[in-house]
Amino acid sequence: MGDGDGKQGAVAGGANPVVDHGSWRVRLRRWAASGSGDVLGAGVLFGSDRVLTCAHVVRDPATGLRPDRVQVEFPLLQGLTRTPYRTATVAAGHWVPPFGKAQGDLAVLVLDEPAPVESRVRLHRTLDYRGAPVLIDGFPEYQSGGQWLTGACMGPGGEGDERVQIDLAGAGRLRGGFSGSGVREEGSDRLLGIVVQADESGEHGYMIPAATVAKYFRRFAERYVTGPHAVPGHRVVPADAARAARPHGLQRSVTRWLNADPEAWDTELLFIADADERARQALYVVLNMADREQAPQLAVSPMDFAAPDPAPLLSRAGIAPRVGSIGLVLDLEGVALDDSASPDELREALAVLRHELRHARHTSPPRRPAVAVLYADRSPTEPATAVRMLRELADGGARLLLVARDGAHGFAYAVAEHLLPAERAAQWLQRIGARVDVLADTERRARRLFHRVEPHVVDPPVATAYAARAALWTVQLSDELRPLPGRGGPRFLEKLSYAEQAVDTYLLRAEAAESELRDVLDAHLRLRGLLRDHLARLARRGLAEHPDAVGPYREAQRLLMAGPCPLADAERAVEAFARVVRRLADAEGDA
């Protein structure tokens, strides 16, 4: 190779000692026994013998298989007469080829012997990537020293939001040789992820962030990924729990907040009763679904492309928060919020959050990490102190979801008095009323579908009838709000929270009934259309009155038109007629 091809250590052949000017930035070449092969891309060295890169960088494009060996070079070490290199193989259990639409594509290589200089770099979880200014260093062809590019993170991208979009600044463009490059946050030099792809223009690219790496390579993450987990370990939900979960109204509300929908507020208050275990589990499931590292709906083997949707009920119900939309979950149950008494994990999480909020003021668009604060009313921290700290976070740009259990606790009073706007109760009641209107419209549509289906299908799904009850609640709550001053008080806010959860639950059930009724009607209309098409096929051949066809046709028509029947019986009758049609038409030479 042009700049040397010998393996060298810290001091080689009387050369000057190695000076580390970026030992973590490595270049990958195709291994060849006769010498150096083509440049494949880049990677990041961790410790003395692990290199993180993209699977597509090192796999054989013809076969899609992982390579036996890869050449890893250290071109940025100074004080050497030749560029040192090592050979490397894919570490066992650390190969995730690309799959789906922009998912996977990660590999960890293990060097055959330690690198010339140990790397101390670590990947850092970031609560909100949007707006973060970044530096990218790759190794495009004919630039042996590499090339630096600048850009900014724009937000999540790719199916499952496993990736983060980067828009480049200036004249630089991403091209061959940048895949696998480290992405550093400008100003802090924190390593946020690695480059994985770019569009045709090279002006926009995507990186795989630290949390996605940790999702696939948990043992690697234990050593080389820092920063707080978005979801505390004791609130992590097994994938099976998400698969078995039934949609719950509060999940719809939390999903709106996570996705920053227009009707969601930056600071939301949610009450969950002590005895309501189902509601608590529903909350944990939806928060896990929003976390890149957990995301139970994505917890399938990367090679199992035919795997069913792990959370079909939740997905069909529209409870699918954007992956990566939760920045941090602070669980304060039994935990002091002040820095001196809080556990190390909480102190680290708060320190990272404050760091990001300080830097968020200088980014465009502003970074607004979503922070769920659980059970501060069960924290030994004095309520006024807790709310004051939360107010600082909100003023700094954090979006807050406050989950409490008791509206009579001092924390709820402090939140109502010092954190929520004075008009919140009236706004909340108005929002519930709007959802009751949607519920009423949904049930009206479902009833119309039921009236069309009922004469033809036995035991069709029944349209729900919750809207009148929910409308009565809004009237009662409106009457209760009128004499209350200001915000309405925490007890009233607690009632609003439970009312909204109930209305959203009713709405989920109404939407499910409407969807089932529409499916039944569509199936019935499809069978009628098939019967009509098969008869027309016979008529074109002059066989509509054929003795073999008359009986099966009349039976299918009777089941579909004469009165309610099981849909499966009608389907069997139509298929029986279709078989007769195919036999008669084939006998006449009609393909």
C-alpha positions in Angstrom: 0.0 0.0 0.0 1.2 3.5 -0.7 1.8 4.6 3.0 3.3 1.4 4.4 2.1 -2.1 5.2 3.9 -3.3 8.3 2.4 -4.1 11.7 3.8 -1.8 14.2 3.5 -1.2 17.9 4.0 1.8 20.1 7.6 2.1 18.9 8.6 0.5 15.6 12.1 0.1 14.0 13.6 3.1 15.9 10.8 5.4 14.9 9.6 8.1 17.2 7.0 7.1 19.8 3.4 7.0 18.6 1.4 10.2 19.1 -2.3 9.6 19.4 -4.2 12.1 17.3 -7.3 10.0 16.8 -6.5 6.4 17.5 -10.2 5.6 17.6 -10.6 6.6 13.9 -9.7 3.6 11.8 -9.8 2.8 8.1 -11.0 -0.6 6.8 -9.6 -2.3 3.8 -10.4 -5.6 2.0 -7.9 -8.1 3.2 -5.6 -9.5 0.6 -2.6 -11.9 1.2 -0.6 -10.1 -1.5 -1.1 -6.7 0.0 -3.7 -4.1 0.8 -7.1 -4.3 -0.9 -9.6 -1.6 -1.7 -10.8 0.8 1.0 -14.1 -0.5 2.4 -15.0 2.3 4.8 -14.3 3.4 8.3 -14.8 2.2 11.9 -14.3 3.2 15.5 -11.8 1.5 17.8 -12.9 0.8 21.3 -10.4 -0.3 23.9 -7.5 -2.1 22.4 -9.2 -4.7 20.2 -12.8 -3.9 19.2 -13.9 -2.0 16.1 -17.5 -0.9 15.5 -18.6 -0.5 11.9 -21.5 -1.2 9.6 -22.2 -4.7 8.4 -22.5 -3.6 4.8 -19.0 -2.1 4.9 -17.3 -5.4 5.4 -19.7 -8.0 3.9 -19.2 -9.5 0.5 -21.5 -7.6 -1.9 -21.9 -10.7 -4.1 -22.8 -13.2 -1.4 -24.0 -11.0 1.4 -21.8 -13.0 3.8 -19.4 -11.7 6.5 -15.7 -11.8 5.6 -13.1 -14.1 7.0 -10.8 -11.2 7.6 -10.6 -7.5 7.3 -7.6 -5.2 7.4 -7.8 -2.4 10.0 -5.5 0.6 9.6 -4.6 3.4 12.0 -3.7 6.2 9.5 -4.0 9.1 12.1 -1.2 7.9 14.4 1.8 10.2 14.1 5.5 9.5 14.7 5.6 6.3 12.5 7.3 5.8 9.2 4.5 3.4 8.1 0.8 3.2 8.8 0.3 0.3 11.2 -2.5 -2.2 10.6 -4.0 -5.3 12.1 -6.2 -8.0 10.7 -9.6 -8.6 12.3 -12.6 -10.9 12.2 -16.3 -10.4 13.1 -16.8 -11.0 16.9 -19.1 -13.9 17.7 -22.7 -12.7 18.1 -21.9 -9.2 16.8 -23.1 -9.3 13.2 -26.5 -7.7 12.3 -26.9 -7.4 8.5 -29.2 -4.8 7.1 -32.9 -5.8 7.1 -36.3 -4.3 6.7 -36.2 -0.7 5.7 -33.2 1.0 7.2 -32.7 -1.4 10.1 -29.8 -3.3 11.5 -26.5 -3.0 9.6 -24.0 -3.2 12.5 -20.9 -5.3 13.1 -18.1 -5.5 15.8 -14.7 -6.7 14.7 -12.1 -8.1 17.0 -8.4 -7.5 16.2 -6.0 -10.4 15.9 -3.6 -8.5 18.3 -4.0 -5.2 20.3 -4.0 -1.9 18.5 -0.8 0.2 18.6 -2.5 2.7 21.0 -5.6 1.9 23.2 -8.7 4.0 22.5 -10.6 5.5 25.3 -13.5 6.7 23.3 -17.0 5.8 24.4 -20.4 6.1 22.7 -22.8 8.4 24.5 -26.6 8.1 24.7 -28.2 11.4 23.9 -31.7 12.3 25.1 -32.7 14.3 22.0 -30.5 14.4 18.9 -32.5 17.1 17.1 -30.4 20.1 16.3 -27.1 18.7 17.7 -24.1 20.0 15.6 -21.8 17.2 14.6 -18.4 16.4 13.1 -17.8 13.4 10.8 -14.5 12.1 9.7 -14.3 9.5 6.9 -11.8 8.1 4.5 -13.0 8.7 0.9 -10.9 7.4 -1.9 -7.6 9.2 -2.6 -7.6 11.0 0.7 -5.5 8.9 3.0 -5.6 11.4 5.8 -9.4 11.4 5.9 -11.9 14.3 5.5 -13.9 16.2 8.0 -17.5 17.2 7.4 -19.9 19.2 9.5 -23.6 18.9 9.9 -26.5 18.8 12.3 -28.8 16.1 13.5 -32.4 16.6 12.3 -34.3 13.9 14.1 -35.2 10.2 13.8 -35.4 8.3 10.5 -35.7 4.9 9.0 -38.2 2.2 9.7 -38.5 1.8 13.5 -36.6 5.1 13.8 -33.4 3.2 14.5 -31.4 6.0 12.8 -30.9 9.7 13.0 -30.9 12.0 10.0 -27.9 14.3 9.5 -28.0 17.3 7.2 -24.5 18.4 6.1 -23.4 22.0 6.2 -21.1 23.7 3.6 -19.9 22.1 0.4 -18.9 18.7 1.9 -20.7 15.6 0.8 -21.0 12.1 2.2 -19.6 9.5 -0.2 -17.9 6.2 -0.3 -15.5 5.7 2.6 -17.7 7.4 5.2 -19.8 4.4 6.2 -18.8 3.4 9.7 -17.3 6.8 10.6 -17.7 8.2 14.1 -20.2 11.1 14.5 -19.0 13.5 17.2 -21.0 16.3 18.9 -19.3 19.5 18.1 -18.4 21.4 21.2 -18.4 18.4 23.6 -16.6 15.9 21.4 -19.0 13.2 22.6 -19.3 10.3 20.2 -23.0 10.0 19.3 -23.0 7.1 16.7 -21.6 6.0 13.4 -22.5 6.9 9.8 -24.5 4.3 8.0 -25.8 5.7 4.7 -26.4 8.9 2.6 -28.8 9.9 -0.1 -27.7 10.2 -3.7 -26.7 13.9 -3.4 -24.6 13.2 -0.3 -26.2 16.2 1.4 -28.2 14.1 3.8 -27.1 11.1 5.7 -28.1 8.8 8.6 -26.2 7.6 11.6 -26.9 4.7 13.9 -27.0 6.3 17.4 -25.6 4.8 20.6 -28.9 3.6 21.9 -29.5 1.5 18.7 -26.1 0.0 19.0 -26.9 -0.9 22.6 -30.1 -2.5 21.6 -28.4 -5.0 19.4 -25.1 -5.4 21.2 -25.9 -5.3 25.0 -22.6 -6.8 26.2 -20.6 -4.4 24.0 -22.8 -1.5 25.4 -22.0 -2.5 29.0 -18.4 -1.7 28.4 -18.4 1.1 25.7 -21.7 3.0 25.9 -22.2 5.6 28.6 -25.1 7.8 29.7 -28.3 6.9 31.5 -30.7 4.4 30.1 -33.9 6.1 28.9 -36.0 3.6 30.9 -34.8 2.4 34.3 -34.0 -1.3 34.5 -36.8 -2.0 37.0 -39.4 -0.5 34.6 -38.2 -2.4 31.5 -41.0 -4.5 30.1 -40.4 -7.9 28.5 -41.3 -8.2 24.9 -43.9 -10.8 25.7 -45.7 -8.2 27.9 -46.1 -5.9 24.9 -47.3 -8.6 22.7 -50.0 -9.6 25.1 -51.0 -6.1 26.1 -54.5 -4.8 25.5 -54.9 -1.2 24.3 -55.6 1.2 27.2 -56.8 4.8 27.0 -53.9 6.3 28.8 -51.5 4.8 26.2 -53.3 6.9 23.5 -52.8 10.1 25.6 -49.1 9.2 26.4 -48.4 8.4 22.8 -49.8 11.8 21.7 -47.4 13.5 24.2 -44.4 11.4 23.2 -45.0 12.2 19.5 -45.6 15.9 20.4 -48.9 15.9 18.6 -50.5 19.4 18.3 -53.2 18.6 20.9 -50.6 17.5 23.5 -49.1 19.9 26.0 -45.4 20.2 26.8 -46.2 19.5 30.4 -48.9 16.8 30.9 -50.3 15.5 34.2 -51.4 11.8 34.5 -53.0 10.1 37.5 -52.9 6.4 38.1 -54.7 4.9 41.0 -52.7 2.7 43.4 -54.9 -0.3 42.8 -54.9 0.0 39.0 -52.1 -2.4 38.0 -53.3 -2.7 34.4 -52.9 1.1 33.9 -49.4 1.0 35.4 -48.4 -1.8 33.1 -50.0 0.0 30.1 -47.8 3.0 31.0 -44.6 1.0 31.2 -45.4 -0.8 27.9 -45.8 2.4 25.9 -42.7 4.1 27.5 -40.7 1.0 26.5 -42.1 1.1 23.0 -40.8 4.7 22.7 -37.2 3.7 23.8 -34.7 2.7 21.1 -33.0 0.2 23.4 -36.1 -1.6 24.5 -38.9 -1.2 21.9 -40.6 -4.5 22.4 -42.4 -4.2 19.1 -39.0 -4.5 17.4 -37.7 -7.3 19.6 -37.5 -9.9 16.8 -34.5 -11.7 15.2 -33.0 -9.5 12.5 -33.0 -12.4 10.2 -36.7 -13.3 10.8 -38.2 -11.2 8.2 -41.5 -13.1 8.3 -42.0 -12.5 12.0 -45.5 -11.2 12.8 -46.0 -7.8 14.3 -45.1 -8.4 18.0 -47.7 -5.9 19.2 -50.5 -6.1 16.6 -53.3 -5.0 19.0 -51.4 -1.9 20.0 -50.3 -1.0 16.5 -53.8 -1.4 15.1 -55.1 0.8 17.9 -52.8 3.6 16.9 -50.7 3.2 20.0 -47.3 3.3 18.3 -45.1 6.1 19.8 -42.1 7.0 17.7 -39.1 4.9 18.7 -36.6 7.2 20.4 -39.3 9.7 21.4 -38.7 9.2 25.1 -35.6 10.9 26.3 -35.6 9.9 29.9 -37.8 8.3 32.6 -37.1 9.5 36.1 -38.7 7.1 38.6 -38.9 9.0 42.0 -40.9 6.4 44.0 -39.1 6.4 47.3 -36.2 8.3 45.9 -35.0 11.8 46.9 -34.7 14.2 44.0 -32.1 16.5 45.5 -28.6 15.8 44.2 -27.0 15.0 47.6 -29.3 12.2 48.6 -30.3 10.6 45.2 -28.8 7.4 43.9 -25.9 7.5 41.4 -28.1 6.5 38.5 -30.5 9.4 39.1 -27.7 11.9 39.7 -26.2 10.8 36.4 -29.5 11.1 34.6 -30.1 14.6 35.9 -26.6 15.7 35.1 -27.0 14.5 31.5 -30.4 16.1 31.2 -29.1 19.5 32.5 -26.1 19.3 30.1 -28.4 18.8 27.2 -30.7 21.5 28.2 -27.8 24.0 28.5 -26.6 23.1 25.0 -30.2 23.0 23.5 -30.4 26.8 23.7 -27.8 27.0 21.0 -29.2 24.5 18.5 -31.8 25.0 15.7 -34.4 23.7 16.0 -34.2 23.6 19.8 -33.8 20.2 21.4 -36.8 19.3 23.6 -36.1 16.0 25.4 -39.2 14.3 26.5 -38.9 13.4 30.2 -41.4 11.2 32.1 -41.4 11.8 35.9 -42.9 8.9 37.7 -44.4 9.1 41.2 -42.8 12.2 42.5 -45.7 12.2 45.0 -44.1 9.1 46.5 -40.7 10.8 46.8 -39.3 11.9 50.2 -38.3 15.2 48.6 -40.4 18.1 49.9 -43.1 18.8 47.2 -42.2 22.5 46.8 -38.6 21.6 46.2 -39.5 18.8 43.7 -41.8 21.1 41.7 -39.2 23.9 41.7 -36.6 21.5 40.2 -39.1 20.3 37.7 -40.0 23.9 36.8 -36.3 24.5 36.1 -36.3 21.6 33.7 -39.4 22.8 32.0 -38.1 26.3 31.7 -34.9 24.9 30.3 -36.8 23.2 27.4 -37.7 19.7 28.7 -41.2 18.4 27.9 -42.6 16.7 31.0 -45.1 13.9 31.7 -45.8 13.9 35.4 -47.3 10.7 36.6 -48.9 10.8 40.1 -51.1 8.5 42.2 -52.8 10.8 44.7 -54.4 14.2 43.9 -54.6 14.9 47.7 -50.8 14.8 48.1 -48.8 18.0 48.5 -47.0 17.3 45.2 -50.2 17.5 43.2 -51.1 20.8 44.9 -47.6 22.2 44.2 -47.9 21.1 40.5 -51.3 22.7 40.1 -50.2 25.9 41.8 -46.7 26.4 40.3 -46.2 24.3 37.2 -49.4 24.2 35.2 -51.0 27.3 33.6 -54.0 28.8 35.4 -56.3 27.8 32.5 -55.2 24.2 32.4 -58.5 22.8 33.9 -60.6 24.6 31.3 -58.3 23.5 28.5 -58.3 19.9 29.7 -62.1 19.8 29.8 -62.3 21.3 26.3 -59.9 18.6 25.1 -62.0 15.8 26.6 -65.1 17.3 25.0 -63.4 17.2 21.6 -62.6 13.5 22.1 -66.2 12.8 23.2 -67.3 14.4 19.8 -64.9 12.0 18.0 -66.3 9.1 20.0 -69.8 10.0 19.1 -68.9 10.3 15.3 -67.1 6.9 15.5 -70.1 5.2 17.1 -72.5 6.7 14.5 -70.4 5.4 11.7 -70.2 2.0 13.4 -74.0 1.9 13.8 -74.6 2.6 10.1 -72.2 -0.2 9.3 -74.0 -2.5 11.7 -77.4 -1.8 10.0 -75.9 -2.7 6.7 -74.3 -5.9 8.0 -77.0 -7.2 10.3 -79.5 -8.4 7.6 -76.8 -10.6 6.0 -74.4 -11.9 8.6 -75.0 -13.9 11.7 -73.7 -12.3 15.0 -71.9 -9.3 13.5 -69.7 -7.2 15.8 -71.9 -4.8 17.9 -71.3 -1.0 17.7 -70.4 0.5 21.1 -72.6 3.1 22.9 -70.4 5.0 25.2 -70.7 8.5 23.8 -73.9 9.5 25.8 -72.3 8.5 29.1 -69.1 10.4 28.2 -71.0 13.5 27.2 -72.8 13.4 30.6 -69.4 13.4 32.3 -68.3 16.5 30.5 -71.5 18.3 31.5 -71.0 17.2 35.2 -67.4 18.2 35.1 -68.3 21.6 33.6 -70.8 22.2 36.3 -68.1 21.3 38.9 -65.5 23.6 37.4 -67.6 26.8 37.4 -67.4 27.6 41.1 -63.8 26.5 41.4 -61.1 29.3 41.3 -58.2 29.3 38.9 -56.8 26.0 38.0 -59.6 24.0 39.5 -57.5 22.3 42.2 -55.6 19.0 42.1 -58.6 16.9 43.0 -60.4 18.2 40.0 -57.4 17.7 37.8 -57.3 14.1 39.0 -60.9 13.6 37.9 -60.1 15.1 34.5 -57.2 12.6 34.1 -59.4 9.6 34.9 -62.2 10.9 32.6 -59.8 11.4 29.7 -58.4 7.9 30.2 -61.9 6.5 30.2 -62.9 8.4 27.1 -59.8 7.3 25.2 -60.5 3.7 26.2 -64.0 4.0 25.0 -62.7 5.6 21.8 -60.3 2.7 21.2 -63.2 0.2 21.7 -65.4 2.1 19.3 -62.7 2.3 16.7 -62.1 -1.4 17.0 -65.8 -2.1 16.6 -66.0 0.1 13.5 -63.0 -1.6 12.0 -64.4 -5.1 12.6 -67.7 -4.1 11.1 -66.1 -2.6 8.1 -64.1 -5.8 7.6 -67.2 -7.9 7.8 -69.1 -5.7 5.3 -66.1 -5.6 2.9 -65.9 -9.4 3.1 -69.6 -9.8 2.4 -69.4 -7.3 -0.5 -66.4 -9.1 -1.9 -68.2 -12.5 -1.9 -71.2 -10.9 -3.7 -68.8 -9.4 -6.3 -67.1 -12.8 -6.8 -70.5 -14.5 -7.2 -71.5 -11.9 -9.8 -68.1 -12.2 -11.7 -68.3 -16.0 -11.8 -71.9 -15.9 -13.1 -70.8 -13.4 -15.8 -68.0 -15.7 -16.9 -70.5 -18.5 -17.5 -72.9 -16.1 -19.2 -70.2 -15.1 -21.7 -70.0 -18.8 -22.7 -73.8 -19.3 -22.7 -73.6 -21.6 -19.7 -75.5 -19.6 -17.1 -78.4 -22.1 -17.1 -76.2 -25.2 -17.1 -77.8 -27.8 -14.8 -74.5 -28.3 -12.9 -74.3 -24.5 -12.2 -77.9 -23.6 -11.3 -78.0 -25.3 -7.9 -74.6 -24.1 -6.5 -75.4 -20.5 -7.7 -78.8 -20.4 -6.1 -77.4 -21.8 -2.8 -74.6 -19.1 -2.7 -77.1 -16.4 -3.6 -79.5 -17.5 -0.9 -76.8 -17.4 1.8 -75.6 -14.0 0.7 -79.0 -12.3 0.1 -81.9 -14.1 1.7 -81.1 -13.6 5.4 -78.4 -13.7 8.0 -75.9 -16.5 7.6 -72.4 -17.3 8.9 -69.9 -15.6 6.7 -67.8 -18.8 6.5 -70.8 -20.7 5.1 -71.3 -18.1 2.4 -67.6 -18.2 1.5 -67.7 -22.0 1.1 -70.8 -21.7 -1.1 -69.2 -19.1 -3.4 -66.1 -21.2 -3.7 -68.2 -24.3 -4.5 -69.9 -22.4 -7.3 -66.5 -21.1 -8.5 -65.2 -24.7 -8.8 -68.2 -25.5 -11.1 -67.5 -22.4 -13.2 -63.9 -23.3 -13.6 -64.7 -26.9 -14.6 -67.4 -25.8 -17.1 -65.3 -23.0 -18.6 -62.2 -25.2 -18.9 -64.3 -27.8 -20.7 -65.3 -25.1 -23.2 -61.7 -24.1 -23.7 -62.0 -20.8 -21.7 -58.8 -20.4 -19.7 
